[in-house]
Amino acid sequence: MTEKSTATPFVRTWEILPSRGYETAWIDLGEANLSARGRAVGLAPEPYWVAYELETGPGFVTRRMAVTIETATAVRTLDLRRDADGRWTADGRPRPELAGALDCDLGLSPLTNTMPVLRHGLHRGPGEGPRRFTMAWVSVPELTVRSPVQTYTHLARAEHGARIRVESGTFRSDLEVDGHGLVLDYPQLATALTR
């Protein structure tokens, strides 16, 4: 007898503003985890396409993100993993500077903002105020990995969910998420085309 999945499937398509492109993600959202696969195309800084797969464990903590990017001159891949002890690897090589990170953040992808929102219920209410996160941030189209700190703050309830401020360094944007924690509008980055 196989175990019945309790995940809810979603499909979300966004217009990605900086790349002048689009992303579609097929998402299976459970009570405490999600898995997704996505495709994106962009024109800036050069024409490229992206394919990714994302898997989280309990608490929406990243387990693995595999990414492939193709441009006219190169194909790049990245296999980013976090084990149960919190150790990160990129293509099998240890990345100790990512210690403490629970989330991956794929550049130009609004999907990866979902995990911290869901983990702390920021789509439902303010909780305990601003939350600071170390992220395993992946640049697109280069696929380099860095560890910036991002702050998420619930600002208000909104018509379809909530408004949340995301900050990192000098960057700041107030995004709108739906009742499932998925991005509807991310000024400077993305706008959902399907709800």
VEXFIKE-375862 format. One record per residue (C-alpha): x, y, z. Coordinates in steps of 0.25 Angstrom, whole numbers. Each point is the difference from the previous one (the first is absolute). Example, Ala and Ser with C-alpha at 12.3 -4.5 7.8 and 13.67 -1.06 7.14 Angstrom:
% VEXFIKE-375862
<pt xx="49" yy="-18" zz="31"/>
<pt xx="6" yy="14" zz="-2"/>
This chain:
% VEXFIKE-375862
<pt xx="0" yy="0" zz="0"/>
<pt xx="6" yy="13" zz="-4"/>
<pt xx="-1" yy="13" zz="9"/>
<pt xx="-10" yy="10" zz="-5"/>
<pt xx="6" yy="14" zz="-3"/>
<pt xx="-6" yy="11" zz="8"/>
<pt xx="8" yy="11" zz="-9"/>
<pt xx="-9" yy="10" zz="-8"/>
<pt xx="5" yy="2" zz="-14"/>
<pt xx="1" yy="15" zz="-5"/>
<pt xx="5" yy="6" zz="-13"/>
<pt xx="5" yy="14" zz="0"/>
<pt xx="6" yy="8" zz="-12"/>
<pt xx="7" yy="13" zz="3"/>
<pt xx="5" yy="11" zz="-10"/>
<pt xx="15" yy="2" zz="5"/>
<pt xx="3" yy="15" zz="-2"/>
<pt xx="15" yy="1" zz="1"/>
<pt xx="3" yy="-11" zz="-10"/>
<pt xx="-12" yy="4" zz="-9"/>
<pt xx="-5" yy="-14" zz="1"/>
<pt xx="-10" yy="-10" zz="6"/>
<pt xx="1" yy="-11" zz="10"/>
<pt xx="-10" yy="-12" zz="3"/>
<pt xx="0" yy="-8" zz="12"/>
<pt xx="-8" yy="-13" zz="3"/>
<pt xx="-1" yy="-1" zz="15"/>
<pt xx="-4" yy="-11" zz="9"/>
<pt xx="-3" yy="7" zz="14"/>
<pt xx="-2" yy="-8" zz="12"/>
<pt xx="-2" yy="4" zz="15"/>
<pt xx="14" yy="1" zz="3"/>
<pt xx="8" yy="-2" zz="-13"/>
<pt xx="0" yy="3" zz="-15"/>
<pt xx="6" yy="-6" zz="-13"/>
<pt xx="0" yy="7" zz="-13"/>
<pt xx="6" yy="0" zz="-14"/>
<pt xx="1" yy="13" zz="-8"/>
<pt xx="4" yy="5" zz="-14"/>
<pt xx="4" yy="15" zz="-3"/>
<pt xx="4" yy="7" zz="-12"/>
<pt xx="7" yy="14" zz="0"/>
<pt xx="6" yy="10" zz="-10"/>
<pt xx="9" yy="8" zz="10"/>
<pt xx="12" yy="0" zz="2"/>
<pt xx="0" yy="-10" zz="-12"/>
<pt xx="-10" yy="-10" zz="-5"/>
<pt xx="-1" yy="-12" zz="9"/>
<pt xx="-9" yy="-11" zz="5"/>
<pt xx="-1" yy="-6" zz="14"/>
<pt xx="-5" yy="-13" zz="5"/>
<pt xx="0" yy="-3" zz="15"/>
<pt xx="-6" yy="-10" zz="10"/>
<pt xx="-1" yy="3" zz="15"/>
<pt xx="-3" yy="-9" zz="12"/>
<pt xx="-2" yy="4" zz="14"/>
<pt xx="-1" yy="-8" zz="13"/>
<pt xx="-9" yy="3" zz="12"/>
<pt xx="-1" yy="14" zz="4"/>
<pt xx="2" yy="4" zz="-15"/>
<pt xx="15" yy="-1" zz="2"/>
<pt xx="7" yy="-2" zz="-13"/>
<pt xx="6" yy="-14" zz="-3"/>
<pt xx="4" yy="1" zz="-14"/>
<pt xx="-1" yy="10" zz="-12"/>
<pt xx="6" yy="-5" zz="-13"/>
<pt xx="1" yy="11" zz="-11"/>
<pt xx="4" yy="0" zz="-15"/>
<pt xx="2" yy="12" zz="-8"/>
<pt xx="3" yy="1" zz="-15"/>
<pt xx="5" yy="12" zz="-8"/>
<pt xx="5" yy="1" zz="-14"/>
<pt xx="14" yy="-3" zz="5"/>
<pt xx="-1" yy="-9" zz="12"/>
<pt xx="-8" yy="-10" zz="8"/>
<pt xx="1" yy="2" zz="15"/>
<pt xx="-5" yy="-10" zz="11"/>
<pt xx="-1" yy="1" zz="15"/>
<pt xx="-4" yy="-10" zz="10"/>
<pt xx="-2" yy="7" zz="14"/>
<pt xx="-3" yy="-9" zz="12"/>
<pt xx="-2" yy="2" zz="15"/>
<pt xx="1" yy="-13" zz="8"/>
<pt xx="-7" yy="-3" zz="13"/>
<pt xx="11" yy="6" zz="9"/>
<pt xx="-1" yy="14" zz="-8"/>
<pt xx="13" yy="-2" zz="-8"/>
<pt xx="-1" yy="5" zz="-14"/>
<pt xx="7" yy="-5" zz="-13"/>
<pt xx="0" yy="6" zz="-14"/>
<pt xx="3" yy="-11" zz="-11"/>
<pt xx="5" yy="-9" zz="12"/>
<pt xx="10" yy="10" zz="5"/>
<pt xx="-2" yy="5" zz="15"/>
<pt xx="-5" yy="15" zz="1"/>
<pt xx="3" yy="3" zz="15"/>
<pt xx="-3" yy="15" zz="-2"/>
<pt xx="-15" yy="-4" zz="-2"/>
<pt xx="-1" yy="-6" zz="14"/>
<pt xx="-13" yy="5" zz="7"/>
<pt xx="-7" yy="2" zz="-13"/>
<pt xx="-13" yy="-8" zz="-1"/>
<pt xx="-4" yy="5" zz="-14"/>
<pt xx="5" yy="1" zz="-14"/>
<pt xx="-4" yy="12" zz="-8"/>
<pt xx="1" yy="-1" zz="-15"/>
<pt xx="3" yy="14" zz="-6"/>
<pt xx="-12" yy="5" zz="-8"/>
<pt xx="-9" yy="-11" zz="5"/>
<pt xx="-12" yy="5" zz="9"/>
<pt xx="-3" yy="-15" zz="4"/>
<pt xx="12" yy="-1" zz="9"/>
<pt xx="-6" yy="12" zz="9"/>
<pt xx="-11" yy="-10" zz="4"/>
<pt xx="8" yy="-8" zz="10"/>
<pt xx="3" yy="10" zz="11"/>
<pt xx="-14" yy="6" zz="-2"/>
<pt xx="-6" yy="-13" zz="3"/>
<pt xx="9" yy="-5" zz="11"/>
<pt xx="-3" yy="12" zz="8"/>
<pt xx="-15" yy="3" zz="-4"/>
<pt xx="3" yy="13" zz="-6"/>
<pt xx="-11" yy="-1" zz="-10"/>
<pt xx="-10" yy="-1" zz="12"/>
<pt xx="5" yy="11" zz="10"/>
<pt xx="12" yy="7" zz="6"/>
<pt xx="5" yy="-11" zz="9"/>
<pt xx="12" yy="5" zz="8"/>
<pt xx="4" yy="12" zz="-9"/>
<pt xx="11" yy="0" zz="-10"/>
<pt xx="7" yy="-13" zz="-3"/>
<pt xx="15" yy="-1" zz="-4"/>
<pt xx="4" yy="-11" zz="-9"/>
<pt xx="14" yy="-4" zz="-6"/>
<pt xx="-3" yy="-5" zz="-14"/>
<pt xx="7" yy="-9" zz="-10"/>
<pt xx="-2" yy="10" zz="-11"/>
<pt xx="3" yy="-5" zz="-14"/>
<pt xx="2" yy="10" zz="-11"/>
<pt xx="-6" yy="-1" zz="-14"/>
<pt xx="5" yy="-3" zz="-10"/>
<pt xx="14" yy="-2" zz="6"/>
<pt xx="-4" yy="-10" zz="11"/>
<pt xx="9" yy="5" zz="10"/>
<pt xx="-4" yy="-2" zz="15"/>
<pt xx="1" yy="11" zz="11"/>
<pt xx="-5" yy="1" zz="14"/>
<pt xx="-7" yy="13" zz="2"/>
<pt xx="-9" yy="4" zz="12"/>
<pt xx="-14" yy="3" zz="-4"/>
<pt xx="-11" yy="6" zz="9"/>
<pt xx="-15" yy="-3" zz="-2"/>
<pt xx="-10" yy="8" zz="7"/>
<pt xx="-15" yy="-1" zz="0"/>
<pt xx="-6" yy="13" zz="-3"/>
<pt xx="-15" yy="-2" zz="-1"/>
<pt xx="-11" yy="-9" zz="-5"/>
<pt xx="-4" yy="2" zz="-14"/>
<pt xx="-12" yy="-3" zz="-9"/>
<pt xx="6" yy="-14" zz="-5"/>
<pt xx="10" yy="-3" zz="12"/>
<pt xx="10" yy="10" zz="6"/>
<pt xx="11" yy="10" zz="-3"/>
<pt xx="14" yy="-3" zz="4"/>
<pt xx="12" yy="8" zz="0"/>
<pt xx="13" yy="-7" zz="-5"/>
<pt xx="13" yy="7" zz="3"/>
<pt xx="15" yy="-3" zz="-3"/>
<pt xx="11" yy="10" zz="1"/>
<pt xx="-5" yy="12" zz="-7"/>
<pt xx="-11" yy="-8" zz="-8"/>
<pt xx="-15" yy="1" zz="5"/>
<pt xx="-13" yy="-4" zz="-6"/>
<pt xx="-14" yy="-2" zz="5"/>
<pt xx="-6" yy="-12" zz="-6"/>
<pt xx="-14" yy="-6" zz="0"/>
<pt xx="-2" yy="-14" zz="3"/>
<pt xx="-13" yy="-8" zz="-1"/>
<pt xx="-6" yy="-9" zz="11"/>
<pt xx="9" yy="-11" zz="-3"/>
<pt xx="13" yy="8" zz="1"/>
<pt xx="2" yy="1" zz="-15"/>
<pt xx="5" yy="13" zz="-6"/>
<pt xx="-11" yy="8" zz="-8"/>
<pt xx="8" yy="13" zz="-2"/>
<pt xx="15" yy="3" zz="3"/>
<pt xx="3" yy="14" zz="-4"/>
<pt xx="13" yy="1" zz="-8"/>
<pt xx="0" yy="-15" zz="-2"/>
<pt xx="-13" yy="-7" zz="-4"/>
<pt xx="-15" yy="0" zz="-2"/>
<pt xx="-9" yy="-12" zz="0"/>
<pt xx="-8" yy="-3" zz="-13"/>
<pt xx="-8" yy="-11" zz="6"/>
<pt xx="-7" yy="0" zz="14"/>
